Amino acid sequence: MIGDLALRKIAGRLQQGIRSIDSAARFGGEEFALLLYGINLTEAREIAERLRRDIEQTPIISEDIFINVTFSAGVAQLMADETPQDFITAADKAMYRAKNSGRNQVAVRQ
């Protein structure tokens, strides 16, 4: 199925686009989570933007089918006074803001 192929290709692109100390994992149906260690919010946004451009510019190819994929991302930094769930919620809200603002973009936690 082309959807499964697209998810595998995107997962591979994400894994290739991060450092060996970082983690990438599928987090839901079409959602992925990246944990980027020891960087600030600006650096995380730059990484997400680079990954977004890479995915946008690399079509998924299966036999004679070419599918262009876009990527919306929400970026958040874990704050000292919040729970892991608060952190995930903040990243999720930022992602939905990116999607609701036209998709194929990166939004940072407010």
N, CA, C and O atoms as CSV, one atom per row, in Angstrom:
chain,resi,resn,atom,element,x,y,z
A,1,MET,N,N,0.845,-1.181,0.000
A,1,MET,CA,C,0.000,0.000,0.000
A,1,MET,C,C,0.895,1.251,0.000
A,1,MET,O,O,1.897,1.310,0.713
A,2,ILE,N,N,0.523,2.225,-0.794
A,2,ILE,CA,C,1.345,3.418,-0.976
A,2,ILE,C,C,1.462,4.243,0.307
A,2,ILE,O,O,2.501,4.854,0.555
A,3,GLY,N,N,0.404,4.265,1.123
A,3,GLY,CA,C,0.458,5.002,2.386
A,3,GLY,C,C,1.504,4.440,3.332
A,3,GLY,O,O,2.237,5.189,3.978
A,4,ASP,N,N,1.569,3.127,3.408
A,4,ASP,CA,C,2.581,2.482,4.256
A,4,ASP,C,C,3.992,2.759,3.737
A,4,ASP,O,O,4.916,3.003,4.513
A,5,LEU,N,N,4.139,2.716,2.418
A,5,LEU,CA,C,5.439,3.026,1.821
A,5,LEU,C,C,5.850,4.460,2.151
A,5,LEU,O,O,7.001,4.720,2.502
A,6,ALA,N,N,4.905,5.380,2.035
A,6,ALA,CA,C,5.199,6.786,2.342
A,6,ALA,C,C,5.636,6.938,3.793
A,6,ALA,O,O,6.601,7.650,4.072
A,7,LEU,N,N,4.953,6.290,4.709
A,7,LEU,CA,C,5.338,6.380,6.127
A,7,LEU,C,C,6.738,5.813,6.358
A,7,LEU,O,O,7.517,6.383,7.121
A,8,ARG,N,N,7.058,4.705,5.709
A,8,ARG,CA,C,8.398,4.120,5.867
A,8,ARG,C,C,9.468,5.054,5.299
A,8,ARG,O,O,10.523,5.236,5.905
A,9,LYS,N,N,9.194,5.638,4.146
A,9,LYS,CA,C,10.169,6.552,3.521
A,9,LYS,C,C,10.370,7.796,4.380
A,9,LYS,O,O,11.501,8.245,4.568
A,10,ILE,N,N,9.288,8.349,4.896
A,10,ILE,CA,C,9.400,9.530,5.756
A,10,ILE,C,C,10.181,9.178,7.026
A,10,ILE,O,O,11.052,9.936,7.455
A,11,ALA,N,N,9.866,8.037,7.619
A,11,ALA,CA,C,10.596,7.610,8.823
A,11,ALA,C,C,12.094,7.508,8.536
A,11,ALA,O,O,12.913,7.926,9.355
A,12,GLY,N,N,12.448,6.960,7.391
A,12,GLY,CA,C,13.851,6.852,7.013
A,12,GLY,C,C,14.505,8.210,6.840
A,12,GLY,O,O,15.639,8.418,7.273
A,13,ARG,N,N,13.792,9.140,6.206
A,13,ARG,CA,C,14.317,10.500,6.016
A,13,ARG,C,C,14.534,11.176,7.360
A,13,ARG,O,O,15.556,11.829,7.569
A,14,LEU,N,N,13.579,11.023,8.271
A,14,LEU,CA,C,13.719,11.634,9.592
A,14,LEU,C,C,14.919,11.055,10.327
A,14,LEU,O,O,15.710,11.790,10.919
A,15,GLN,N,N,15.049,9.733,10.287
A,15,GLN,CA,C,16.159,9.084,10.986
A,15,GLN,C,C,17.496,9.518,10.401
A,15,GLN,O,O,18.454,9.722,11.146
A,16,GLN,N,N,17.580,9.660,9.089
A,16,GLN,CA,C,18.818,10.093,8.439
A,16,GLN,C,C,19.139,11.556,8.738
A,16,GLN,O,O,20.301,11.962,8.695
A,17,GLY,N,N,18.109,12.345,9.042
A,17,GLY,CA,C,18.292,13.779,9.219
A,17,GLY,C,C,18.595,14.226,10.634
A,17,GLY,O,O,18.688,15.425,10.899
A,18,ILE,N,N,18.752,13.275,11.549
A,18,ILE,CA,C,19.062,13.630,12.934
A,18,ILE,C,C,20.376,12.974,13.351
A,18,ILE,O,O,20.886,12.086,12.668
A,19,ARG,N,N,20.904,13.417,14.464
A,19,ARG,CA,C,22.167,12.875,14.981
A,19,ARG,C,C,21.938,11.505,15.614
A,19,ARG,O,O,20.803,11.130,15.911
A,20,SER,N,N,23.005,10.777,15.814
A,20,SER,CA,C,22.890,9.436,16.403
A,20,SER,C,C,22.403,9.479,17.853
A,20,SER,O,O,21.858,8.488,18.341
A,21,ILE,N,N,22.585,10.600,18.550
A,21,ILE,CA,C,22.121,10.694,19.942
A,21,ILE,C,C,20.637,11.057,20.030
A,21,ILE,O,O,20.045,10.966,21.105
A,22,ASP,N,N,20.034,11.466,18.919
A,22,ASP,CA,C,18.629,11.849,18.888
A,22,ASP,C,C,17.761,10.621,18.607
A,22,ASP,O,O,18.270,9.553,18.266
A,23,SER,N,N,16.450,10.787,18.756
A,23,SER,CA,C,15.519,9.680,18.530
A,23,SER,C,C,14.375,10.122,17.633
A,23,SER,O,O,13.881,11.245,17.736
A,24,ALA,N,N,13.964,9.220,16.755
A,24,ALA,CA,C,12.786,9.435,15.915
A,24,ALA,C,C,11.884,8.226,16.072
A,24,ALA,O,O,12.351,7.087,16.064
A,25,ALA,N,N,10.584,8.477,16.216
A,25,ALA,CA,C,9.635,7.376,16.379
A,25,ALA,C,C,8.277,7.764,15.823
A,25,ALA,O,O,7.888,8.931,15.851
A,26,ARG,N,N,7.570,6.780,15.323
A,26,ARG,CA,C,6.194,7.020,14.907
A,26,ARG,C,C,5.370,7.186,16.179
A,26,ARG,O,O,5.475,6.392,17.113
A,27,PHE,N,N,4.556,8.225,16.195
A,27,PHE,CA,C,3.839,8.598,17.411
A,27,PHE,C,C,2.331,8.398,17.279
A,27,PHE,O,O,1.611,8.472,18.275
A,28,GLY,N,N,1.858,8.151,16.097
A,28,GLY,CA,C,0.440,7.951,15.855
A,28,GLY,C,C,0.260,7.594,14.399
A,28,GLY,O,O,1.226,7.231,13.727
A,29,GLY,N,N,-0.938,7.688,13.907
A,29,GLY,CA,C,-1.236,7.325,12.535
A,29,GLY,C,C,-0.266,7.903,11.533
A,29,GLY,O,O,0.450,7.157,10.865
A,30,GLU,N,N,-0.227,9.213,11.415
A,30,GLU,CA,C,0.677,9.892,10.487
A,30,GLU,C,C,1.635,10.820,11.219
A,30,GLU,O,O,2.236,11.702,10.606
A,31,GLU,N,N,1.778,10.631,12.498
A,31,GLU,CA,C,2.594,11.529,13.296
A,31,GLU,C,C,3.886,10.849,13.741
A,31,GLU,O,O,3.925,9.656,14.041
A,32,PHE,N,N,4.932,11.659,13.768
A,32,PHE,CA,C,6.230,11.212,14.243
A,32,PHE,C,C,6.685,12.165,15.332
A,32,PHE,O,O,6.292,13.332,15.356
A,33,ALA,N,N,7.509,11.665,16.228
A,33,ALA,CA,C,8.101,12.504,17.273
A,33,ALA,C,C,9.614,12.400,17.151
A,33,ALA,O,O,10.166,11.319,16.948
A,34,LEU,N,N,10.266,13.541,17.280
A,34,LEU,CA,C,11.723,13.587,17.316
A,34,LEU,C,C,12.129,14.130,18.675
A,34,LEU,O,O,11.593,15.144,19.123
A,35,LEU,N,N,13.055,13.476,19.325
A,35,LEU,CA,C,13.639,13.981,20.561
A,35,LEU,C,C,15.065,14.379,20.231
A,35,LEU,O,O,15.900,13.536,19.903
A,36,LEU,N,N,15.330,15.668,20.322
A,36,LEU,CA,C,16.628,16.234,19.957
A,36,LEU,C,C,17.307,16.720,21.230
A,36,LEU,O,O,16.824,17.645,21.882
A,37,TYR,N,N,18.404,16.108,21.576
A,37,TYR,CA,C,19.038,16.349,22.864
A,37,TYR,C,C,20.046,17.491,22.821
A,37,TYR,O,O,20.833,17.608,21.882
A,38,GLY,N,N,20.009,18.336,23.857
A,38,GLY,CA,C,21.024,19.344,24.062
A,38,GLY,C,C,21.021,20.492,23.078
A,38,GLY,O,O,22.055,21.123,22.860
A,39,ILE,N,N,19.881,20.770,22.484
A,39,ILE,CA,C,19.790,21.912,21.574
A,39,ILE,C,C,18.674,22.834,22.029
A,39,ILE,O,O,17.796,22.429,22.791
A,40,ASN,N,N,18.707,24.070,21.561
A,40,ASN,CA,C,17.670,25.019,21.961
A,40,ASN,C,C,16.521,25.026,20.949
A,40,ASN,O,O,16.569,24.335,19.931
A,41,LEU,N,N,15.513,25.799,21.241
A,41,LEU,CA,C,14.316,25.850,20.414
A,41,LEU,C,C,14.605,26.344,18.999
A,41,LEU,O,O,14.029,25.841,18.034
A,42,THR,N,N,15.488,27.320,18.875
A,42,THR,CA,C,15.845,27.845,17.551
A,42,THR,C,C,16.517,26.764,16.710
A,42,THR,O,O,16.200,26.602,15.532
A,43,GLU,N,N,17.437,26.034,17.311
A,43,GLU,CA,C,18.120,24.952,16.595
A,43,GLU,C,C,17.138,23.846,16.209
A,43,GLU,O,O,17.214,23.297,15.110
A,44,ALA,N,N,16.226,23.526,17.108
A,44,ALA,CA,C,15.220,22.496,16.816
A,44,ALA,C,C,14.327,22.925,15.653
A,44,ALA,O,O,13.974,22.108,14.803
A,45,ARG,N,N,13.969,24.193,15.618
A,45,ARG,CA,C,13.152,24.696,14.516
A,45,ARG,C,C,13.914,24.599,13.195
A,45,ARG,O,O,13.337,24.232,12.171
A,46,GLU,N,N,15.189,24.921,13.215
A,46,GLU,CA,C,16.012,24.834,12.004
A,46,GLU,C,C,16.108,23.391,11.500
A,46,GLU,O,O,16.055,23.151,10.294
A,47,ILE,N,N,16.248,22.448,12.405
A,47,ILE,CA,C,16.299,21.036,12.026
A,47,ILE,C,C,14.959,20.616,11.429
A,47,ILE,O,O,14.923,19.954,10.392
A,48,ALA,N,N,13.861,20.996,12.073
A,48,ALA,CA,C,12.530,20.647,11.561
A,48,ALA,C,C,12.300,21.252,10.184
A,48,ALA,O,O,11.719,20.605,9.312
A,49,GLU,N,N,12.746,22.475,9.981
A,49,GLU,CA,C,12.587,23.132,8.682
A,49,GLU,C,C,13.427,22.434,7.614
A,49,GLU,O,O,12.968,22.259,6.486
A,50,ARG,N,N,14.634,22.041,7.955
A,50,ARG,CA,C,15.481,21.317,7.002
A,50,ARG,C,C,14.832,19.985,6.617
A,50,ARG,O,O,14.819,19.614,5.443
A,51,LEU,N,N,14.299,19.275,7.599
A,51,LEU,CA,C,13.613,18.012,7.333
A,51,LEU,C,C,12.358,18.239,6.489
A,51,LEU,O,O,12.062,17.456,5.587
A,52,ARG,N,N,11.626,19.307,6.784
A,52,ARG,CA,C,10.424,19.624,6.012
A,52,ARG,C,C,10.757,19.842,4.540
A,52,ARG,O,O,10.083,19.311,3.657
A,53,ARG,N,N,11.798,20.623,4.286
A,53,ARG,CA,C,12.212,20.884,2.896
A,53,ARG,C,C,12.667,19.590,2.212
A,53,ARG,O,O,12.328,19.344,1.054
A,54,ASP,N,N,13.424,18.780,2.920
A,54,ASP,CA,C,13.915,17.522,2.362
A,54,ASP,C,C,12.761,16.608,1.965
A,54,ASP,O,O,12.761,16.040,0.874
A,55,ILE,N,N,11.791,16.471,2.840
A,55,ILE,CA,C,10.641,15.604,2.551
A,55,ILE,C,C,9.821,16.176,1.408
A,55,ILE,O,O,9.374,15.435,0.533
A,56,GLU,N,N,9.621,17.481,1.406
A,56,GLU,CA,C,8.849,18.130,0.346
A,56,GLU,C,C,9.516,17.935,-1.023
A,56,GLU,O,O,8.822,17.776,-2.027
A,57,GLN,N,N,10.825,17.947,-1.072
A,57,GLN,CA,C,11.562,17.893,-2.337
A,57,GLN,C,C,11.887,16.477,-2.805
A,57,GLN,O,O,12.500,16.299,-3.857
A,58,THR,N,N,11.481,15.469,-2.031
A,58,THR,CA,C,11.798,14.088,-2.368
A,58,THR,C,C,10.509,13.292,-2.536
A,58,THR,O,O,9.932,12.843,-1.545
A,59,PRO,N,N,10.047,13.108,-3.770
A,59,PRO,CA,C,8.800,12.367,-3.959
A,59,PRO,C,C,8.949,10.901,-3.546
A,59,PRO,O,O,10.041,10.333,-3.581
A,60,ILE,N,N,7.832,10.314,-3.158
A,60,ILE,CA,C,7.776,8.886,-2.867
A,60,ILE,C,C,7.540,8.193,-4.204
A,60,ILE,O,O,6.608,8.538,-4.930
A,61,ILE,N,N,8.383,7.216,-4.529
A,61,ILE,CA,C,8.286,6.541,-5.819
A,61,ILE,C,C,7.998,5.066,-5.586
A,61,ILE,O,O,8.703,4.387,-4.838
A,62,SER,N,N,6.946,4.585,-6.244
A,62,SER,CA,C,6.582,3.172,-6.197
A,62,SER,C,C,6.169,2.762,-7.595
A,62,SER,O,O,5.169,3.238,-8.132
A,63,GLU,N,N,6.954,1.872,-8.173
A,63,GLU,CA,C,6.756,1.468,-9.562
A,63,GLU,C,C,6.712,2.724,-10.430
A,63,GLU,O,O,7.728,3.410,-10.541
A,64,ASP,N,N,5.594,3.049,-11.041
A,64,ASP,CA,C,5.530,4.245,-11.890
A,64,ASP,C,C,4.695,5.355,-11.254
A,64,ASP,O,O,4.202,6.243,-11.949
A,65,ILE,N,N,4.543,5.301,-9.947
A,65,ILE,CA,C,3.766,6.304,-9.215
A,65,ILE,C,C,4.733,7.223,-8.463
A,65,ILE,O,O,5.621,6.757,-7.750
A,66,PHE,N,N,4.547,8.528,-8.634
A,66,PHE,CA,C,5.331,9.533,-7.911
A,66,PHE,C,C,4.361,10.324,-7.046
A,66,PHE,O,O,3.398,10.896,-7.556
A,67,ILE,N,N,4.609,10.360,-5.742
A,67,ILE,CA,C,3.737,11.091,-4.830
A,67,ILE,C,C,4.562,12.145,-4.102
A,67,ILE,O,O,5.572,11.839,-3.467
A,68,ASN,N,N,4.113,13.383,-4.207
A,68,ASN,CA,C,4.750,14.460,-3.448
A,68,ASN,C,C,4.135,14.507,-2.063
A,68,ASN,O,O,2.914,14.458,-1.911
A,69,VAL,N,N,4.981,14.602,-1.067
A,69,VAL,CA,C,4.551,14.584,0.326
A,69,VAL,C,C,4.952,15.904,0.965
A,69,VAL,O,O,6.023,16.439,0.681
A,70,THR,N,N,4.094,16.423,1.823
A,70,THR,CA,C,4.443,17.606,2.605
A,70,THR,C,C,4.514,17.227,4.075
A,70,THR,O,O,4.127,16.131,4.480
A,71,PHE,N,N,5.021,18.169,4.855
A,71,PHE,CA,C,5.367,17.868,6.240
A,71,PHE,C,C,5.060,19.091,7.092
A,71,PHE,O,O,5.606,20.169,6.854
A,72,SER,N,N,4.199,18.931,8.074
A,72,SER,CA,C,3.925,19.988,9.047
A,72,SER,C,C,4.526,19.565,10.379
A,72,SER,O,O,4.421,18.401,10.767
A,73,ALA,N,N,5.149,20.496,11.076
A,73,ALA,CA,C,5.818,20.143,12.330
A,73,ALA,C,C,5.502,21.153,13.417
A,73,ALA,O,O,5.361,22.349,13.162
A,74,GLY,N,N,5.396,20.646,14.623
A,74,GLY,CA,C,5.291,21.478,15.808
A,74,GLY,C,C,6.537,21.270,16.650
A,74,GLY,O,O,6.929,20.134,16.916
A,75,VAL,N,N,7.159,22.364,17.070
A,75,VAL,CA,C,8.417,22.291,17.812
A,75,VAL,C,C,8.201,22.848,19.213
A,75,VAL,O,O,7.634,23.927,19.385
A,76,ALA,N,N,8.658,22.101,20.206
A,76,ALA,CA,C,8.560,22.549,21.599
A,76,ALA,C,C,9.828,22.128,22.329
A,76,ALA,O,O,10.515,21.186,21.935
A,77,GLN,N,N,10.113,22.846,23.391
A,77,GLN,CA,C,11.244,22.507,24.252
A,77,GLN,C,C,10.685,22.158,25.622
A,77,GLN,O,O,9.813,22.856,26.138
A,78,LEU,N,N,11.188,21.077,26.211
A,78,LEU,CA,C,10.740,20.670,27.534
A,78,LEU,C,C,11.169,21.713,28.554
A,78,LEU,O,O,12.355,22.017,28.682
A,79,MET,N,N,10.207,22.253,29.273
A,79,MET,CA,C,10.474,23.259,30.291
A,79,MET,C,C,10.657,22.566,31.643
A,79,MET,O,O,10.088,21.501,31.881
A,80,ALA,N,N,11.441,23.166,32.514
A,80,ALA,CA,C,11.779,22.558,33.803
A,80,ALA,C,C,10.558,22.275,34.668
A,80,ALA,O,O,10.562,21.321,35.446
A,81,ASP,N,N,9.524,23.082,34.544
A,81,ASP,CA,C,8.370,22.952,35.441
A,81,ASP,C,C,7.191,22.206,34.826
A,81,ASP,O,O,6.088,22.273,35.367
A,82,GLU,N,N,7.383,21.502,33.723
A,82,GLU,CA,C,6.242,20.835,33.099
A,82,GLU,C,C,6.419,19.322,33.070
A,82,GLU,O,O,7.529,18.797,33.163
A,83,THR,N,N,5.297,18.651,32.939
A,83,THR,CA,C,5.307,17.197,32.846
A,83,THR,C,C,5.586,16.784,31.394
A,83,THR,O,O,5.446,17.596,30.479
A,84,PRO,N,N,5.974,15.548,31.191
A,84,PRO,CA,C,6.125,15.074,29.810
A,84,PRO,C,C,4.831,15.254,28.994
A,84,PRO,O,O,4.890,15.580,27.808
A,85,GLN,N,N,3.682,15.044,29.619
A,85,GLN,CA,C,2.418,15.226,28.898
A,85,GLN,C,C,2.210,16.685,28.491
A,85,GLN,O,O,1.722,16.957,27.395
A,86,ASP,N,N,2.579,17.624,29.368
A,86,ASP,CA,C,2.491,19.050,29.010
A,86,ASP,C,C,3.367,19.353,27.798
A,86,ASP,O,O,2.965,20.092,26.900
A,87,PHE,N,N,4.561,18.779,27.780
A,87,PHE,CA,C,5.496,18.959,26.681
A,87,PHE,C,C,4.916,18.416,25.372
A,87,PHE,O,O,4.970,19.087,24.341
A,88,ILE,N,N,4.370,17.216,25.414
A,88,ILE,CA,C,3.770,16.605,24.220
A,88,ILE,C,C,2.584,17.433,23.744
A,88,ILE,O,O,2.413,17.641,22.543
A,89,THR,N,N,1.772,17.903,24.673
A,89,THR,CA,C,0.617,18.735,24.317
A,89,THR,C,C,1.068,20.028,23.643
A,89,THR,O,O,0.448,20.464,22.673
A,90,ALA,N,N,2.125,20.638,24.138
A,90,ALA,CA,C,2.638,21.880,23.545
A,90,ALA,C,C,3.120,21.637,22.116
A,90,ALA,O,O,2.840,22.438,21.224
A,91,ALA,N,N,3.835,20.548,21.893
A,91,ALA,CA,C,4.315,20.221,20.541
A,91,ALA,C,C,3.132,19.920,19.624
A,91,ALA,O,O,3.126,20.333,18.464
A,92,ASP,N,N,2.148,19.212,20.129
A,92,ASP,CA,C,0.958,18.869,19.351
A,92,ASP,C,C,0.177,20.124,18.956
A,92,ASP,O,O,-0.276,20.242,17.817
A,93,LYS,N,N,0.022,21.049,19.884
A,93,LYS,CA,C,-0.672,22.310,19.571
A,93,LYS,C,C,0.072,23.089,18.495
A,93,LYS,O,O,-0.546,23.659,17.596
A,94,ALA,N,N,1.390,23.112,18.587
A,94,ALA,CA,C,2.183,23.813,17.575
A,94,ALA,C,C,2.018,23.138,16.212
A,94,ALA,O,O,1.921,23.819,15.191
A,95,MET,N,N,1.987,21.807,16.192
A,95,MET,CA,C,1.807,21.098,14.928
A,95,MET,C,C,0.451,21.428,14.309
A,95,MET,O,O,0.366,21.674,13.106
A,96,TYR,N,N,-0.595,21.434,15.109
A,96,TYR,CA,C,-1.920,21.761,14.573
A,96,TYR,C,C,-1.989,23.214,14.116
A,96,TYR,O,O,-2.720,23.533,13.177
A,97,ARG,N,N,-1.246,24.086,14.762
A,97,ARG,CA,C,-1.178,25.474,14.295
A,97,ARG,C,C,-0.521,25.520,12.914
A,97,ARG,O,O,-0.959,26.275,12.046
A,98,ALA,N,N,0.513,24.727,12.710
A,98,ALA,CA,C,1.167,24.654,11.394
A,98,ALA,C,C,0.192,24.118,10.351
A,98,ALA,O,O,0.116,24.649,9.243
A,99,LYS,N,N,-0.542,23.085,10.693
A,99,LYS,CA,C,-1.512,22.517,9.750
A,99,LYS,C,C,-2.627,23.505,9.439
A,99,LYS,O,O,-3.013,23.668,8.281
A,100,ASN,N,N,-3.139,24.156,10.461
A,100,ASN,CA,C,-4.255,25.097,10.266
A,100,ASN,C,C,-3.834,26.381,9.572
A,100,ASN,O,O,-4.681,27.138,9.099
A,101,SER,N,N,-2.530,26.632,9.508
A,101,SER,CA,C,-2.020,27.837,8.842
A,101,SER,C,C,-1.642,27.578,7.389
A,101,SER,O,O,-1.012,28.418,6.747
A,102,GLY,N,N,-2.019,26.436,6.880
A,102,GLY,CA,C,-1.770,26.155,5.476
A,102,GLY,C,C,-0.959,24.904,5.203
A,102,GLY,O,O,-0.724,24.573,4.041
A,103,ARG,N,N,-0.534,24.212,6.214
A,103,ARG,CA,C,0.242,22.979,6.079
A,103,ARG,C,C,1.621,23.222,5.481
A,103,ARG,O,O,1.936,24.321,5.024
A,104,ASN,N,N,2.425,22.182,5.495
A,104,ASN,CA,C,3.780,22.204,4.955
A,104,ASN,C,C,4.605,23.343,5.549
A,104,ASN,O,O,5.247,24.104,4.826
A,105,GLN,N,N,4.577,23.445,6.867
A,105,GLN,CA,C,5.361,24.458,7.550
A,105,GLN,C,C,5.681,24.014,8.972
A,105,GLN,O,O,5.157,23.012,9.460
A,106,VAL,N,N,6.530,24.761,9.611
A,106,VAL,CA,C,6.960,24.471,10.974
A,106,VAL,C,C,6.444,25.573,11.882
A,106,VAL,O,O,6.602,26.755,11.579
A,107,ALA,N,N,5.830,25.193,12.995
A,107,ALA,CA,C,5.371,26.156,13.996
A,107,ALA,C,C,6.057,25.835,15.321
A,107,ALA,O,O,6.261,24.672,15.670
A,108,VAL,N,N,6.402,26.881,16.036
A,108,VAL,CA,C,7.083,26.737,17.326
A,108,VAL,C,C,6.099,27.027,18.443
A,108,VAL,O,O,5.217,27.878,18.319
A,109,ARG,N,N,6.270,26.303,19.531
A,109,ARG,CA,C,5.446,26.499,20.724
A,109,ARG,C,C,5.359,27.965,21.086
A,109,ARG,O,O,6.351,28.691,21.025
A,110,GLN,N,N,4.177,28.393,21.461
A,110,GLN,CA,C,3.993,29.793,21.885
A,110,GLN,C,C,4.018,29.903,23.382
A,110,GLN,O,O,3.880,31.000,23.922
